[in-house]
Amino acid sequence: MEHMTVIAALGSSFAAGPGLPRRANYPHVLAEMLGARLVDLTKSGTTTAQLPVERIPEDADLVTITAGGNDLGYLGAVINAALTATFEGRPATFALANLLRKDIPVPSDADIARTADGLRAVVEGARRRAPRARILLVEYLPLFGAETRPGLFTSAQLTQFAELQHAVGEAYARTGMETVAVSREHALGSAEPWVNDYRGLLRLSSSFHPNAAGMRAVADAIAGQLDR
């Protein structure tokens, strides 16, 4: 494995780990595995244009990037649909559900291309900032898979979410940059999900985000890639 002394992590919520102790997100787990110093620049809600590339240390050996989902409205659509379903099931909040209800985004080819361009720009900016760093785009853990069944979401919604999820993966593929792939077999409904299901209003921020096992799996995948 390459020797890594300084790691910089960029990304949105799937890297930051809402609902988990900060030390449990994949950048911290990876840094501990490698014995490296970590500069954690991850923050929930960020788009590719909002990632603080200028804060990457110039001596970074490795830069990890998990972003693009917010560019396509992916997680926002999932959470909005979950809230709408919750509120419309209660007579007292049915009117609120109608206010929240939105169409699930249908990403066009141009949307995917713009997201790919945004990711590519982040990689290029990171390369200028830390010329000797290895830069890895780290895929999102999948929320939806073959074992995900209707319940909170309808079959039609699950199909639309799967299309959004695919669009994020397609944007990664179009960058032509080095990407860390993650298993597709641990989505919602599987025997061992690596992501949280809907956790209710009081734990909304961690709903539909990686759990501790998922974060460790991502760190393991990155470490495995560094061995190649």
Residue frames as a rotation matrix with the C-alpha (Angstrom) as fourth column:
MET 1
0.571 0.821 0.000 0.00
0.821 -0.571 0.000 0.00
0.000 0.000 -1.000 0.00
GLU 2
0.023 -0.512 0.859 1.13
0.388 -0.787 -0.480 3.52
0.921 0.344 0.180 -0.76
HIS 3
-0.451 -0.228 -0.863 2.37
0.892 -0.164 -0.422 5.41
-0.045 -0.960 0.277 2.28
MET 4
0.144 0.604 0.784 -0.06
0.451 -0.745 0.491 8.21
0.881 0.283 -0.380 3.11
THR 5
-0.721 -0.480 -0.500 0.91
0.668 -0.290 -0.685 10.87
0.184 -0.828 0.530 5.63
VAL 6
-0.753 0.486 -0.443 -1.72
-0.204 -0.813 -0.545 13.55
-0.625 -0.320 0.712 4.99
ILE 7
-0.599 0.664 0.447 -5.28
0.798 0.448 0.403 12.90
0.067 0.598 -0.798 3.80
ALA 8
-0.843 0.468 -0.265 -7.74
-0.411 -0.878 -0.245 15.59
-0.347 -0.097 0.933 2.75
ALA 9
-0.642 0.702 0.309 -11.42
0.733 0.680 -0.021 14.63
-0.225 0.213 -0.951 2.50
LEU 10
-0.843 0.466 -0.269 -13.96
-0.516 -0.841 0.164 16.61
-0.150 0.277 0.949 0.50
GLY 11
-0.793 0.582 -0.178 -17.61
0.368 0.692 0.621 15.74
0.485 0.427 -0.763 0.27
SER 12
-0.226 0.833 0.505 -21.19
-0.666 -0.510 0.544 16.15
0.711 -0.213 0.670 1.27
SER 13
0.276 0.431 0.859 -23.24
-0.961 0.141 0.238 14.20
-0.019 -0.891 0.453 3.81
PHE 14
0.957 0.100 -0.273 -22.33
-0.132 0.986 -0.104 10.70
0.259 0.136 0.956 2.55
ALA 15
0.027 -0.984 -0.178 -18.75
0.355 0.176 -0.918 11.52
0.934 -0.038 0.354 3.56
ALA 16
-0.387 -0.172 0.906 -19.49
-0.591 -0.708 -0.386 13.73
0.708 -0.685 0.172 6.59
GLY 17
-0.614 0.143 -0.776 -21.73
0.397 0.906 -0.148 11.14
0.682 -0.398 -0.613 8.27
PRO 18
-0.394 0.535 0.748 -24.66
-0.726 -0.680 0.104 12.97
0.564 -0.502 0.656 9.89
GLY 19
0.691 0.709 0.139 -25.90
-0.606 0.465 0.645 11.18
0.393 -0.531 0.751 12.99
LEU 20
0.648 -0.573 -0.501 -22.54
0.594 0.792 -0.137 9.48
0.476 -0.209 0.854 13.56
PRO 21
0.614 -0.604 -0.508 -19.68
0.225 -0.483 0.846 10.61
-0.757 -0.634 -0.160 15.78
ARG 22
0.727 -0.329 -0.603 -17.33
-0.663 -0.565 -0.491 12.55
-0.179 0.757 -0.628 13.51
ARG 23
-0.293 -0.931 0.216 -14.59
-0.840 0.359 0.407 9.99
-0.456 -0.063 -0.888 14.11
ALA 24
-0.157 0.309 0.938 -16.87
0.110 0.949 -0.294 7.31
-0.981 0.057 -0.183 12.59
ASN 25
0.779 0.416 -0.468 -17.11
-0.406 -0.234 -0.883 8.82
-0.477 0.879 -0.013 9.11
TYR 26
0.880 -0.391 0.269 -15.05
0.471 0.784 -0.404 7.14
-0.053 0.482 0.874 6.42
PRO 27
0.500 -0.772 0.393 -12.32
-0.171 -0.532 -0.829 9.82
0.849 0.347 -0.398 6.23
HIS 28
0.261 -0.398 0.879 -11.56
-0.961 -0.197 0.196 9.40
0.096 -0.896 -0.434 9.95
VAL 29
0.794 0.054 0.606 -11.74
-0.209 0.960 0.189 5.60
-0.571 -0.276 0.773 9.79
LEU 30
0.852 -0.490 0.181 -9.39
0.370 0.321 -0.872 5.59
0.369 0.810 0.455 6.79
ALA 31
0.369 -0.745 0.556 -6.93
-0.534 -0.660 -0.529 8.00
0.761 -0.102 -0.641 8.40
GLU 32
0.408 -0.188 0.893 -6.79
-0.845 0.292 0.447 5.82
-0.345 -0.938 -0.040 11.50
MET 33
0.920 -0.039 0.390 -6.24
0.146 0.957 -0.250 2.71
-0.364 0.287 0.886 9.39
LEU 34
0.658 -0.663 0.358 -3.35
0.475 -0.005 -0.880 4.38
0.585 0.749 0.311 7.53
GLY 35
0.227 -0.570 -0.789 -1.89
0.899 -0.188 0.395 6.26
-0.374 -0.799 0.470 10.49
ALA 36
-0.462 -0.348 0.815 -2.28
0.749 -0.646 0.149 9.51
0.475 0.679 0.560 8.57
ARG 37
-0.740 0.245 -0.626 -3.18
0.223 -0.789 -0.573 13.06
-0.634 -0.564 0.529 9.54
LEU 38
-0.259 0.762 0.594 -6.64
0.965 0.178 0.193 14.00
0.041 0.623 -0.781 8.32
VAL 39
-0.917 0.204 -0.342 -7.97
-0.180 -0.978 -0.100 17.34
-0.355 -0.030 0.934 7.13
ASP 40
-0.499 0.817 0.288 -11.72
0.821 0.552 -0.145 16.70
-0.278 0.164 -0.946 7.11
LEU 41
-0.922 0.145 -0.359 -13.42
-0.238 -0.943 0.231 19.24
-0.305 0.298 0.904 4.83
THR 42
-0.706 0.708 0.001 -16.69
0.521 0.519 0.677 17.33
0.479 0.479 -0.736 4.47
LYS 43
-0.848 0.510 -0.144 -20.01
-0.257 -0.632 -0.731 19.06
-0.464 -0.583 0.667 5.10
SER 44
-0.383 0.795 0.470 -23.60
0.743 0.568 -0.355 17.99
-0.549 0.213 -0.808 4.59
GLY 45
0.525 0.813 -0.253 -25.55
0.446 -0.515 -0.732 19.68
-0.725 0.271 -0.633 1.85
THR 46
-0.086 -0.636 -0.767 -22.66
-0.388 -0.687 0.614 20.83
-0.918 0.350 -0.188 -0.30
THR 47
0.961 0.267 0.074 -22.63
-0.007 0.288 -0.957 20.71
-0.277 0.919 0.279 -4.08
THR 48
0.380 -0.867 0.321 -19.51
0.925 0.363 -0.114 20.24
-0.017 0.340 0.940 -6.18
ALA 49
0.216 -0.269 0.938 -19.26
0.381 -0.862 -0.335 24.02
0.899 0.430 -0.084 -6.62
GLN 50
0.735 0.174 0.656 -19.26
-0.455 -0.590 0.667 24.52
0.503 -0.788 -0.354 -2.84
LEU 51
0.793 -0.488 -0.365 -16.45
0.600 0.729 0.330 22.13
0.105 -0.481 0.871 -1.93
PRO 52
0.893 -0.425 -0.149 -13.58
-0.329 -0.842 0.428 24.06
-0.308 -0.333 -0.891 -0.28
VAL 53
0.785 -0.609 0.115 -10.81
0.540 0.581 -0.609 22.96
0.304 0.540 0.785 -2.63
GLU 54
0.363 -0.665 0.653 -8.72
-0.210 -0.741 -0.638 25.97
0.908 0.095 -0.409 -1.58
ARG 55
0.496 -0.135 0.858 -8.41
-0.868 -0.102 0.486 24.48
0.022 -0.986 -0.167 1.92
ILE 56
0.955 -0.246 -0.163 -6.70
0.224 0.964 -0.142 21.28
0.192 0.099 0.976 0.78
PRO 57
0.582 -0.805 -0.117 -3.20
-0.246 -0.312 0.918 21.23
-0.775 -0.505 -0.380 2.27
GLU 58
0.549 -0.405 -0.731 -0.49
-0.832 -0.189 -0.521 21.45
0.073 0.895 -0.441 -0.33
ASP 59
-0.565 -0.822 0.070 1.35
-0.823 0.557 -0.112 18.48
0.053 -0.121 -0.991 1.21
ALA 60
0.347 0.767 0.540 -1.65
-0.726 0.584 -0.363 16.13
-0.594 -0.266 0.759 0.95
ASP 61
-0.798 -0.584 0.150 -0.78
-0.408 0.706 0.579 12.61
-0.444 0.401 -0.801 -0.23
LEU 62
-0.753 0.633 0.180 -4.40
0.647 0.661 0.380 11.59
0.122 0.403 -0.907 -0.79
VAL 63
-0.764 0.636 -0.109 -7.60
-0.591 -0.758 -0.276 13.52
-0.258 -0.146 0.955 -1.55
THR 64
-0.756 0.614 0.225 -10.96
0.637 0.770 0.040 11.75
-0.149 0.174 -0.973 -1.36
ILE 65
-0.835 0.509 -0.210 -14.09
-0.542 -0.826 0.151 13.26
-0.097 0.240 0.966 -2.91
THR 66
-0.654 0.746 0.127 -17.73
0.751 0.660 -0.008 12.18
-0.090 0.091 -0.992 -2.47
ALA 67
-0.493 0.484 -0.723 -20.09
-0.164 -0.868 -0.469 14.69
-0.855 -0.113 0.507 -4.05
GLY 68
-0.967 0.150 -0.206 -22.53
-0.210 -0.007 0.978 15.23
0.145 0.989 0.039 -6.91
GLY 69
-0.570 0.800 -0.188 -25.69
0.814 0.581 0.005 13.91
0.113 -0.150 -0.982 -5.32
ASN 70
-0.091 0.533 -0.841 -26.80
0.528 -0.690 -0.495 17.38
-0.844 -0.489 -0.219 -4.26
ASP 71
-0.805 -0.223 -0.549 -26.10
-0.324 -0.610 0.723 18.71
-0.496 0.761 0.418 -7.74
LEU 72
-0.830 0.484 -0.279 -28.80
-0.048 0.437 0.898 16.33
0.556 0.759 -0.339 -8.98
GLY 73
-0.244 0.775 0.583 -31.19
-0.900 -0.406 0.162 16.79
0.362 -0.485 0.796 -6.05
TYR 74
-0.349 0.037 -0.936 -30.84
-0.109 0.991 0.079 13.14
0.931 0.130 -0.342 -5.04
LEU 75
-0.747 -0.003 -0.665 -30.97
0.605 0.413 -0.681 13.05
0.276 -0.911 -0.307 -1.24
GLY 76
-0.887 0.450 -0.106 -33.20
-0.366 -0.824 -0.432 16.10
-0.282 -0.344 0.896 -1.02
ALA 77
-0.297 0.798 -0.524 -35.81
-0.763 0.131 0.633 14.30
0.574 0.588 0.570 -3.11
VAL 78
-0.373 0.105 -0.922 -35.65
0.314 0.949 -0.018 11.17
0.873 -0.296 -0.387 -0.95
ILE 79
-0.876 -0.006 -0.482 -36.01
0.476 -0.175 -0.862 13.10
-0.079 -0.984 0.157 2.30
ASN 80
-0.750 0.645 -0.145 -38.79
-0.653 -0.757 0.013 15.31
-0.101 0.105 0.989 0.93
ALA 81
-0.211 0.681 -0.702 -40.74
-0.473 0.557 0.683 12.23
0.855 0.476 0.205 -0.17
ALA 82
-0.538 -0.040 -0.842 -40.26
0.586 0.701 -0.407 10.62
0.606 -0.712 -0.353 3.25
LEU 83
-0.945 0.194 -0.264 -41.52
0.076 -0.653 -0.753 13.72
-0.318 -0.732 0.603 5.04
THR 84
-0.545 0.780 -0.306 -44.48
-0.800 -0.376 0.468 14.01
0.250 0.500 0.829 2.70
ALA 85
-0.227 0.440 -0.869 -45.44
-0.020 0.890 0.455 10.39
0.974 0.121 -0.193 3.32
THR 86
-0.762 -0.114 -0.637 -45.11
0.610 0.205 -0.766 10.89
0.218 -0.972 -0.086 7.08
PHE 87
-0.900 0.367 -0.237 -47.25
-0.204 -0.832 -0.515 14.01
-0.386 -0.415 0.824 7.19
GLU 88
-0.455 0.781 -0.428 -49.97
-0.765 -0.096 0.637 12.80
0.457 0.617 0.641 4.83
GLY 89
-0.406 0.268 -0.873 -50.51
0.299 0.942 0.150 9.81
0.863 -0.201 -0.463 7.12
ARG 90
-0.660 0.168 -0.732 -51.60
0.717 -0.148 -0.681 12.09
-0.223 -0.975 -0.023 9.96
PRO 91
0.276 0.871 0.406 -54.86
0.934 -0.343 0.102 14.07
0.229 0.351 -0.908 9.75
ALA 92
0.683 0.015 -0.730 -53.37
0.429 -0.817 0.385 17.00
-0.591 -0.576 -0.565 11.67
THR 93
-0.138 -0.851 -0.507 -50.50
-0.174 -0.483 0.858 17.42
-0.975 0.207 -0.082 9.18
PHE 94
0.139 0.241 0.960 -52.17
0.798 0.547 -0.253 16.41
-0.586 0.802 -0.117 5.91
ALA 95
0.970 0.243 0.004 -52.22
0.205 -0.811 -0.548 20.02
-0.130 0.533 -0.836 4.70
LEU 96
0.400 -0.902 -0.164 -48.48
-0.606 -0.395 0.691 20.30
-0.687 -0.177 -0.704 5.41
ALA 97
-0.153 -0.418 0.895 -47.89
0.360 0.820 0.444 17.22
-0.920 0.390 0.025 3.30
ASN 98
0.625 0.461 0.630 -49.56
0.747 -0.119 -0.654 18.95
-0.226 0.879 -0.419 0.37
LEU 99
0.913 -0.336 -0.231 -47.25
-0.347 -0.938 -0.008 21.94
-0.214 0.087 -0.973 0.81
LEU 100
0.088 -0.953 0.291 -44.16
-0.507 0.209 0.837 19.72
-0.858 -0.221 -0.464 0.91
ARG 101
0.416 0.121 0.901 -45.06
0.423 0.852 -0.309 17.48
-0.805 0.510 0.303 -2.00
LYS 102
0.150 -0.448 -0.882 -42.72
-0.771 -0.611 0.180 17.94
-0.619 0.652 -0.437 -4.97
ASP 103
0.947 0.070 -0.315 -42.01
-0.282 0.652 -0.704 16.04
0.156 0.755 0.637 -8.14
ILE 104
0.494 -0.821 0.286 -38.96
0.267 0.457 0.848 13.81
-0.827 -0.343 0.445 -7.95
PRO 105
0.169 -0.475 -0.864 -36.28
-0.752 -0.628 0.199 15.24
-0.637 0.616 -0.463 -10.27
VAL 106
0.816 -0.003 0.578 -35.78
0.359 0.786 -0.503 13.45
-0.453 0.618 0.643 -13.56
PRO 107
0.074 -0.878 -0.472 -32.12
-0.134 -0.478 0.868 14.04
-0.988 -0.001 -0.153 -14.49
SER 108
0.960 0.167 -0.223 -31.48
-0.224 -0.018 -0.975 14.83
-0.167 0.986 0.020 -18.12
ASP 109
0.561 -0.807 0.185 -28.32
0.807 0.484 -0.338 13.94
0.183 0.339 0.923 -19.97
ALA 110
0.173 -0.471 0.865 -27.31
0.111 -0.863 -0.492 17.60
0.979 0.181 -0.097 -19.66
ASP 111
0.760 0.139 0.635 -27.82
-0.585 -0.279 0.761 17.45
0.283 -0.950 -0.130 -15.87
ILE 112
0.879 -0.460 0.130 -25.55
0.356 0.812 0.463 14.42
-0.318 -0.361 0.877 -15.64
ALA 113
0.331 -0.781 0.529 -22.96
0.759 -0.113 -0.641 16.08
0.561 0.614 0.555 -17.86
ARG 114
0.378 -0.153 0.913 -22.96
-0.331 -0.943 -0.021 19.22
0.865 -0.294 -0.407 -15.68
THR 115
0.904 -0.037 0.425 -22.48
-0.403 0.255 0.879 17.12
-0.141 -0.966 0.215 -12.56
ALA 116
0.675 -0.705 0.215 -19.61
0.731 0.679 -0.068 15.25
-0.099 0.203 0.974 -14.21
ASP 117
0.236 -0.572 0.786 -18.06
0.379 -0.690 -0.616 18.60
0.895 0.444 0.054 -15.16
GLY 118
0.646 0.067 0.761 -18.43
-0.576 -0.612 0.542 19.76
0.501 -0.788 -0.357 -11.55
LEU 119
0.917 -0.327 0.229 -16.69
0.073 0.701 0.710 16.66
-0.393 -0.634 0.666 -10.23
ARG 120
0.469 -0.769 0.435 -13.95
0.840 0.235 -0.489 16.98
0.274 0.595 0.756 -12.82
ALA 121
0.374 -0.290 0.881 -13.39
-0.067 -0.956 -0.286 20.61
0.925 0.048 -0.377 -11.83
VAL 122
0.857 -0.055 0.512 -12.99
-0.514 -0.053 0.856 19.57
-0.020 -0.997 -0.074 -8.18
VAL 123
0.749 -0.613 0.253 -10.42
0.561 0.789 0.251 16.93
-0.353 -0.046 0.934 -9.13
GLU 124
0.307 -0.650 0.695 -8.50
0.701 -0.340 -0.627 19.39
0.644 0.679 0.351 -11.28
GLY 125
0.552 -0.058 0.832 -8.60
-0.411 -0.887 0.211 22.02
0.726 -0.458 -0.513 -8.53
ALA 126
0.920 -0.218 0.325 -7.35
-0.208 0.432 0.878 19.48
-0.332 -0.875 0.353 -6.00
ARG 127
0.591 -0.729 0.345 -4.54
0.807 0.548 -0.222 18.50
-0.027 0.409 0.912 -8.36
ARG 128
0.281 -0.479 0.832 -3.42
0.228 -0.809 -0.542 22.11
0.932 0.342 -0.118 -8.68
ARG 129
0.674 0.062 0.736 -3.60
-0.611 -0.512 0.604 22.59
0.414 -0.857 -0.307 -4.92
ALA 130
0.364 -0.525 0.770 -1.79
-0.569 0.529 0.630 19.35
-0.738 -0.667 -0.106 -3.98
PRO 131
0.280 -0.221 -0.934 0.27
-0.955 0.034 -0.295 18.31
0.097 0.975 -0.202 -7.03
ARG 132
-0.680 -0.653 -0.333 1.64
-0.626 0.754 -0.201 15.08
0.382 0.072 -0.921 -5.59
ALA 133
-0.417 0.591 0.691 -1.62
-0.635 0.354 -0.686 13.80
-0.650 -0.725 0.227 -4.15
ARG 134
-0.938 0.346 0.022 -3.48
0.283 0.728 0.625 10.76
0.200 0.592 -0.781 -5.41
ILE 135
-0.665 0.746 -0.016 -7.07
-0.701 -0.632 -0.331 11.88
-0.257 -0.209 0.944 -5.96
LEU 136
-0.933 0.361 -0.008 -9.97
0.352 0.914 0.200 9.45
0.079 0.184 -0.980 -5.64
LEU 137
-0.380 0.915 0.134 -13.64
-0.812 -0.399 0.425 9.96
0.443 0.052 0.895 -6.40
VAL 138
-0.990 0.047 0.132 -15.46
-0.044 0.793 -0.608 7.79
-0.133 -0.608 -0.783 -3.85
GLU 139
-0.580 0.811 -0.076 -18.86
0.068 0.142 0.988 6.47
0.812 0.567 -0.137 -4.90
TYR 140
-0.253 0.654 0.713 -22.00
-0.950 -0.308 -0.055 6.92
0.184 -0.691 0.699 -2.85
LEU 141
-0.934 0.131 0.332 -23.19
-0.003 0.928 -0.373 3.86
-0.357 -0.349 -0.866 -0.97
PRO 142
-0.715 0.699 -0.029 -26.40
-0.039 0.002 0.999 2.74
0.698 0.715 0.025 -2.71
LEU 143
-0.652 0.612 0.448 -29.72
-0.686 -0.226 -0.691 3.40
-0.322 -0.758 0.567 -0.97
PHE 144
0.398 0.917 0.011 -31.87
-0.735 0.326 -0.595 1.42
-0.549 0.229 0.804 -3.36
GLY 145
-0.735 -0.650 -0.191 -31.31
-0.651 0.600 0.465 -2.05
-0.187 0.466 -0.865 -4.74
ALA 146
-0.578 0.489 -0.653 -33.03
-0.288 0.626 0.724 -5.24
0.763 0.607 -0.221 -5.86
GLU 147
-0.520 0.341 -0.783 -34.16
0.727 0.657 -0.198 -6.03
0.447 -0.672 -0.590 -2.31
THR 148
-0.956 0.224 -0.187 -35.65
-0.086 -0.829 -0.552 -2.61
-0.279 -0.512 0.813 -1.56
ARG 149
-0.542 0.831 0.124 -39.43
0.814 0.483 0.322 -2.99
0.208 0.275 -0.939 -1.29
PRO 150
-0.293 0.537 0.791 -42.30
-0.034 -0.833 0.553 -0.48
0.955 0.135 0.262 -1.30
GLY 151
-0.169 0.277 -0.946 -43.46
0.974 0.192 -0.118 0.76
0.149 -0.942 -0.302 2.06
LEU 152
-0.061 0.029 -0.998 -42.81
0.408 -0.912 -0.052 4.35
-0.911 -0.410 0.044 2.94
PHE 153
-0.511 -0.180 -0.841 -42.18
-0.640 -0.574 0.512 4.86
-0.575 0.799 0.178 -0.79
THR 154
0.644 0.758 0.100 -44.32
-0.420 0.460 -0.782 3.58
-0.639 0.462 0.615 -3.64
SER 155
0.308 -0.494 0.813 -42.98
0.670 0.719 0.183 1.32
-0.675 0.488 0.553 -6.38
ALA 156
0.716 0.008 0.698 -43.05
0.601 -0.517 -0.610 4.27
0.356 0.856 -0.375 -8.77
GLN 157
0.877 -0.418 0.238 -41.03
-0.478 -0.806 0.349 6.42
0.046 -0.419 -0.907 -6.36
LEU 158
0.442 -0.744 0.501 -38.47
-0.046 0.539 0.841 3.66
-0.896 -0.395 0.203 -5.85
THR 159
0.435 -0.246 0.866 -38.03
0.875 0.343 -0.342 3.43
-0.213 0.907 0.364 -9.61
GLN 160
0.833 -0.086 0.547 -37.48
0.152 -0.914 -0.376 7.19
0.532 0.397 -0.748 -9.83
PHE 161
0.756 -0.588 0.287 -35.01
-0.546 -0.325 0.772 7.15
-0.360 -0.741 -0.567 -6.93
ALA 162
0.395 -0.618 0.680 -33.12
0.439 0.777 0.451 4.29
-0.807 0.120 0.578 -8.55
GLU 163
0.591 -0.137 0.795 -32.84
0.760 -0.238 -0.605 6.39
0.272 0.962 -0.037 -11.70
LEU 164
0.869 -0.295 0.397 -31.46
-0.368 -0.922 0.121 9.31
0.330 -0.251 -0.910 -9.70
GLN 165
0.600 -0.657 0.457 -29.01
-0.259 0.381 0.888 7.00
-0.757 -0.651 0.059 -7.97
HIS 166
0.410 -0.417 0.811 -27.89
0.805 0.584 -0.107 5.69
-0.429 0.697 0.575 -11.35
ALA 167
0.820 -0.061 0.569 -27.49
0.326 -0.768 -0.552 9.26
0.471 0.638 -0.609 -12.64
VAL 168
0.770 -0.590 0.242 -25.03
-0.582 -0.495 0.645 10.04
-0.261 -0.637 -0.725 -9.84
GLY 169
0.309 -0.659 0.685 -23.03
0.174 0.748 0.641 6.94
-0.935 -0.079 0.346 -10.73
GLU 170
0.572 -0.046 0.819 -23.14
0.819 0.085 -0.567 7.86
-0.044 0.995 0.086 -14.40
ALA 171
0.938 -0.249 0.241 -21.75
-0.222 -0.966 -0.134 11.33
0.266 0.072 -0.961 -13.60
TYR 172
0.469 -0.802 0.370 -18.82
-0.430 0.159 0.889 9.67
-0.771 -0.576 -0.270 -11.81
ALA 173
0.300 -0.338 0.892 -18.20
0.613 0.785 0.091 7.38
-0.731 0.519 0.443 -14.76
ARG 174
0.793 0.106 0.600 -18.19
0.582 -0.426 -0.693 10.28
0.183 0.898 -0.400 -17.21
THR 175
0.845 -0.510 -0.162 -15.40
-0.371 -0.777 0.509 12.11
-0.386 -0.370 -0.845 -15.39
GLY 176
0.709 -0.621 -0.334 -12.81
-0.014 0.461 -0.887 9.60
0.705 0.634 0.318 -16.54
MET 177
-0.004 -0.706 0.708 -11.13
-0.857 -0.362 -0.366 10.02
0.515 -0.608 -0.604 -13.13
GLU 178
-0.733 -0.320 -0.600 -10.02
0.000 0.882 -0.471 7.29
0.680 -0.345 -0.647 -10.74
THR 179
0.053 0.880 0.471 -13.07
-0.816 -0.233 0.528 6.10
0.575 -0.413 0.706 -8.82
VAL 180
-0.934 -0.249 0.256 -13.48
-0.355 0.704 -0.615 3.86
-0.027 -0.665 -0.746 -5.80
ALA 181
-0.232 0.871 -0.433 -16.36
-0.404 0.319 0.857 1.46
0.885 0.374 0.278 -6.35
VAL 182
-0.679 0.113 0.725 -18.48
-0.696 0.215 -0.685 0.22
-0.234 -0.970 -0.068 -3.46
SER 183
-0.933 0.311 0.179 -20.66
0.329 0.941 0.080 -2.87
-0.144 0.133 -0.981 -3.16
ARG 184
-0.616 0.787 0.008 -24.19
-0.571 -0.454 0.684 -2.71
0.542 0.417 0.729 -4.58
GLU 185
-0.302 0.465 -0.832 -25.41
0.228 0.883 0.410 -5.48
0.925 -0.066 -0.373 -2.25
HIS 186
-0.614 0.004 -0.789 -26.03
0.788 0.053 -0.613 -3.54
0.040 -0.999 -0.036 0.96
ALA 187
-0.741 0.439 0.509 -28.89
-0.182 -0.860 0.477 -1.21
0.647 0.261 0.716 0.07
LEU 188
-0.490 0.664 0.565 -32.12
-0.834 -0.167 -0.526 -0.77
-0.255 -0.729 0.636 2.01
GLY 189
0.594 0.798 -0.099 -33.96
-0.803 0.580 -0.137 -4.06
-0.052 0.161 0.986 2.37
SER 190
0.127 -0.631 -0.765 -30.82
-0.368 0.686 -0.627 -6.20
0.921 0.361 -0.145 2.16
ALA 191
0.583 0.070 -0.810 -29.73
0.556 0.693 0.460 -8.53
0.593 -0.718 0.365 4.95
GLU 192
0.085 -0.636 -0.767 -27.01
0.896 -0.289 0.338 -6.07
-0.437 -0.716 0.545 6.04
PRO 193
0.767 0.241 0.595 -27.79
0.531 -0.759 -0.377 -2.51
0.361 0.604 -0.710 4.94
TRP 194
-0.326 -0.915 -0.239 -24.88
0.943 -0.298 -0.145 -0.10
0.061 -0.273 0.960 5.01
VAL 195
-0.795 0.173 0.582 -27.31
-0.056 -0.975 0.214 2.84
0.604 0.137 0.785 5.07
ASN 196
-0.843 0.532 -0.082 -30.01
0.090 -0.012 -0.996 3.93
-0.531 -0.847 -0.038 7.47
ASP 197
-0.344 0.851 0.397 -33.68
0.851 0.104 0.515 3.71
0.397 0.515 -0.759 6.63
TYR 198
-0.029 0.423 0.906 -36.05
-0.103 -0.902 0.419 6.53
0.994 -0.082 0.070 7.58
ARG 199
-0.613 -0.354 -0.707 -35.43
0.620 0.339 -0.708 7.24
0.490 -0.872 0.012 11.28
GLY 200
0.298 0.848 -0.439 -38.27
0.954 -0.252 0.162 9.66
0.027 -0.467 -0.884 11.96
LEU 201
0.747 0.126 0.652 -38.46
0.279 -0.951 -0.136 13.40
0.603 0.283 -0.746 12.37
LEU 202
0.920 -0.379 0.098 -36.15
-0.266 -0.419 0.868 13.58
-0.288 -0.825 -0.486 15.38
ARG 203
0.019 -0.943 0.332 -33.36
0.056 0.333 0.941 11.79
-0.998 0.001 0.059 13.53
LEU 204
0.889 0.458 0.026 -34.08
0.074 -0.088 -0.993 13.10
-0.452 0.885 -0.112 10.07
SER 205
0.518 -0.728 -0.450 -30.50
-0.833 -0.549 -0.069 14.19
-0.197 0.410 -0.890 9.34
SER 206
-0.517 -0.763 0.388 -29.16
-0.658 0.644 0.390 10.64
-0.548 -0.054 -0.835 9.61
SER 207
0.387 0.719 0.578 -32.01
-0.035 0.637 -0.770 9.04
-0.921 0.278 0.272 7.66
PHE 208
0.955 0.043 0.294 -30.94
0.274 0.258 -0.927 7.59
-0.116 0.965 0.234 4.29
HIS 209
0.512 -0.858 0.042 -27.25
-0.790 -0.490 -0.370 8.06
0.338 0.156 -0.928 5.08
PRO 210
-0.013 -0.586 -0.810 -24.40
-0.130 0.804 -0.580 5.63
0.991 0.098 -0.087 5.77
ASN 211
0.968 0.200 0.154 -24.31
-0.190 0.175 0.966 3.83
0.166 -0.964 0.207 9.09
ALA 212
0.404 -0.874 0.269 -21.10
-0.744 -0.142 0.653 2.97
-0.532 -0.464 -0.708 10.93
ALA 213
0.165 -0.317 0.934 -20.72
0.281 0.923 0.263 -0.36
-0.945 0.219 0.242 9.10
GLY 214
0.812 0.196 0.550 -21.16
0.577 -0.131 -0.806 1.42
-0.086 0.972 -0.220 5.78
MET 215
0.839 -0.544 0.008 -18.54
-0.543 -0.838 -0.053 4.02
0.035 0.040 -0.999 6.59
ARG 216
0.136 -0.822 0.553 -16.06
-0.490 0.430 0.759 1.32
-0.861 -0.374 -0.344 7.54
ALA 217
0.387 0.068 0.919 -16.83
0.598 0.741 -0.307 -0.53
-0.702 0.668 0.246 4.32
VAL 218
0.978 -0.055 0.201 -16.07
0.118 -0.647 -0.753 2.60
0.172 0.760 -0.626 2.29
ALA 219
0.516 -0.840 0.167 -12.78
-0.803 -0.406 0.436 3.07
-0.298 -0.359 -0.884 4.17
ASP 220
0.108 -0.439 0.892 -11.91
-0.008 0.897 0.442 -0.58
-0.994 -0.055 0.093 3.46
ALA 221
0.720 0.222 0.658 -12.68
0.619 0.224 -0.753 -0.08
-0.314 0.949 0.023 -0.24
ILE 222
0.897 -0.442 0.022 -10.40
-0.402 -0.835 -0.376 2.95
0.184 0.328 -0.926 -0.42
ALA 223
0.227 -0.849 0.478 -7.61
-0.716 0.187 0.672 1.12
-0.660 -0.495 -0.566 1.39
GLY 224
0.296 -0.054 0.954 -8.01
0.381 0.922 -0.066 -1.76
-0.876 0.382 0.294 -1.04
GLN 225
0.947 0.072 0.314 -7.74
0.318 -0.359 -0.878 0.61
0.049 0.931 -0.363 -3.96
LEU 226
0.666 -0.744 0.062 -4.52
-0.742 -0.650 0.162 2.04
-0.080 -0.154 -0.985 -2.55
ASP 227
0.187 -0.587 0.787 -3.06
-0.210 0.759 0.616 -1.46
-0.960 -0.280 0.019 -2.66
ARG 228
0.677 0.166 0.717 -3.43
0.577 0.484 -0.658 -1.56
-0.456 0.859 0.232 -6.46
